[in-house]
């Protein structure tokens, strides 16, 4: 299987889909899986295998994520992509994360997010991209606003974070807003 990817100036974004997961979990050895998924331990592999075995998608929901590989070091630094992709309604929720604080404040996620948003609108044919963020995550809110996301409101006690229910701030971006 040939893997699809997106190049940005400093990053290589490797596309992960349910089809990719089916291929790698069917054809790769445990060591190959750990290397491909950038896992360090057998416990991490067991966790990923449990997720895969339980089913990565549900009826009418899917995902497309990208591993963020820093080109200069060939190191996985995070991920960015779409989950809760409702194909029938041309919408998906975007999520992103950098693995370590030393990768933050360098513009990596800004670089990745632009490419992934463009991919969502052009290739996945999304009309609407949604983002849910904690109100205290100022960096994420700034990043969403940079690309034109609009604040829509608060989802009260929406996420369970370490046993505490927290609100989520809902943002969205429509295709015609991004292409301005």
C-alpha positions as CSV (number, residue, x, y, z in Angstrom):
1,X,0.0,0.0,0.0
2,X,1.3,3.4,-0.9
3,X,0.6,6.0,1.8
4,X,-0.7,9.4,0.9
5,X,0.9,12.5,2.4
6,X,1.0,16.3,2.3
7,X,4.2,18.3,2.3
8,X,4.5,21.6,3.9
9,X,7.7,23.6,4.2
10,X,8.8,21.9,7.5
11,X,6.4,19.0,7.8
12,X,5.4,15.8,6.1
13,X,1.8,14.9,7.0
14,X,1.2,11.2,6.6
15,X,-2.5,10.3,6.1
16,X,-4.1,7.8,8.4
17,X,-7.6,6.5,7.5
18,X,-9.6,3.4,8.5
19,X,-8.3,1.7,5.3
20,X,-4.7,2.4,6.4
21,X,-5.4,1.0,9.8
22,X,-6.9,-2.2,8.2
23,X,-3.9,-2.6,6.0
24,X,-1.2,-2.1,8.7
25,X,-3.0,-4.2,11.4
26,X,-3.5,-7.0,8.8
27,X,-0.1,-7.0,7.2
28,X,2.5,-5.6,9.7
29,X,4.3,-7.4,12.5
30,X,4.2,-5.9,16.0
31,X,7.6,-4.3,15.5
32,X,6.5,-2.8,12.1
33,X,3.3,-1.5,13.7
34,X,5.2,0.1,16.6
35,X,7.6,1.8,14.1
36,X,4.8,3.0,11.8
37,X,2.6,4.3,14.6
38,X,5.6,5.7,16.5
39,X,4.9,3.6,19.6
40,X,7.6,3.0,22.3
41,X,6.1,0.1,24.3
42,X,4.2,-3.0,23.9
43,X,1.5,-1.4,26.2
44,X,1.0,1.4,23.7
45,X,0.7,-1.1,20.9
46,X,-1.8,-3.1,22.9
47,X,-3.9,0.1,23.4
48,X,-3.9,0.8,19.7
49,X,-4.8,-2.8,18.9
50,X,-7.7,-2.6,21.3
51,X,-9.0,0.6,19.6
52,X,-8.6,-1.1,16.2
53,X,-10.4,-4.3,17.3
54,X,-13.3,-2.4,18.7
55,X,-13.8,-0.6,15.4
56,X,-12.5,2.8,14.4
57,X,-15.6,3.9,12.6
58,X,-19.3,3.7,13.2
59,X,-22.3,4.0,10.8
60,X,-22.0,7.2,8.8
61,X,-19.0,8.4,10.9
62,X,-15.4,8.2,9.9
63,X,-12.0,10.0,10.2
64,X,-8.9,11.2,8.4
65,X,-5.9,12.0,10.5
66,X,-2.3,13.0,9.7
67,X,0.8,12.2,11.6
68,X,3.0,15.3,11.7
69,X,6.6,14.4,10.9
70,X,9.2,17.1,11.3
71,X,11.3,16.9,8.1
72,X,14.6,18.1,9.6
73,X,14.7,15.3,12.2
74,X,12.3,12.7,10.7
75,X,10.5,12.7,14.1
76,X,6.8,12.5,14.9
77,X,5.8,15.7,16.6
78,X,2.0,15.4,16.7
79,X,-1.1,14.9,14.7
80,X,-3.9,16.9,13.1
81,X,-7.0,15.7,11.4
82,X,-10.7,15.1,11.3
83,X,-12.8,12.9,13.4
84,X,-16.6,12.6,13.8
85,X,-16.7,13.0,10.0
86,X,-20.4,12.9,9.0
87,X,-20.1,12.3,5.2
88,X,-23.8,12.6,4.5
89,X,-23.7,16.2,5.9
90,X,-20.3,17.2,4.6
91,X,-19.0,18.1,8.1
92,X,-16.3,17.0,10.4
93,X,-14.7,18.0,13.7
94,X,-11.0,18.9,13.5
95,X,-8.5,18.1,16.3
96,X,-4.8,18.5,16.7
97,X,-2.0,18.0,19.2
98,X,1.7,18.4,19.5
99,X,3.4,15.6,21.5
100,X,5.8,17.8,23.5
101,X,6.0,21.3,24.8
102,X,9.4,21.8,23.0
103,X,7.5,21.7,19.7
104,X,5.0,24.4,20.7
105,X,5.4,28.1,19.8
106,X,7.2,27.3,16.6
107,X,4.3,27.6,14.1
108,X,4.2,23.9,13.4
109,X,0.5,23.5,14.1
110,X,-0.3,26.7,12.2
111,X,1.5,25.2,9.2
112,X,-0.2,21.8,9.5
113,X,-3.7,23.2,10.2
114,X,-3.7,25.3,7.0
115,X,-2.9,22.2,4.9
116,X,-5.3,20.0,6.7
117,X,-8.2,22.5,6.4
118,X,-7.5,22.8,2.7
119,X,-7.4,19.0,2.4
120,X,-10.8,18.8,4.2
121,X,-12.5,21.3,1.9
122,X,-10.9,20.2,-1.4
123,X,-10.4,16.5,-1.1
124,X,-13.0,15.4,1.5
125,X,-15.5,17.8,0.1
126,X,-16.4,19.2,3.5
127,X,-18.7,22.2,3.7
128,X,-18.3,22.8,7.5
129,X,-15.4,22.1,9.9
130,X,-16.1,22.2,13.6
131,X,-13.7,22.6,16.5
132,X,-14.3,22.2,20.2
133,X,-11.9,23.8,22.6
134,X,-11.6,24.5,26.3
135,X,-11.9,28.2,27.0
136,X,-8.6,28.2,28.9
137,X,-6.7,26.9,25.8
138,X,-5.9,30.4,24.5
139,X,-3.3,29.2,22.0
140,X,-5.9,26.9,20.3
141,X,-8.5,29.7,20.3
142,X,-6.0,32.1,18.6
143,X,-5.1,29.4,16.0
144,X,-8.7,28.8,15.1
145,X,-9.4,32.5,14.8
146,X,-6.3,32.9,12.6
147,X,-8.0,30.7,10.0
148,X,-11.4,32.4,10.3
149,X,-13.2,30.1,12.6
150,X,-16.3,31.7,14.1
151,X,-17.3,31.2,17.8
152,X,-20.8,29.7,17.9
153,X,-21.3,29.1,21.6
154,X,-20.6,27.1,24.7
155,X,-21.5,23.4,25.2
156,X,-21.9,23.2,28.9
157,X,-20.2,20.4,30.8
158,X,-19.4,18.7,27.6
159,X,-16.1,16.9,28.3
160,X,-14.9,14.8,31.2
161,X,-11.4,15.9,32.0
162,X,-9.8,14.0,34.8
163,X,-13.1,13.4,36.5
164,X,-14.3,17.0,36.2
165,X,-16.9,18.1,33.6
166,X,-15.7,21.0,31.5
167,X,-17.4,23.3,29.0
168,X,-16.4,23.3,25.3
169,X,-16.3,26.3,23.2
170,X,-17.8,25.6,19.7
171,X,-16.1,27.1,16.6
172,X,-16.8,26.5,13.0
173,X,-15.5,27.3,9.6
174,X,-17.5,27.1,6.3
175,X,-15.8,26.4,3.0
176,X,-16.7,29.8,1.5
177,X,-15.2,31.6,4.6
178,X,-11.9,29.8,4.2
179,X,-11.5,30.5,0.5
180,X,-11.9,34.3,0.9
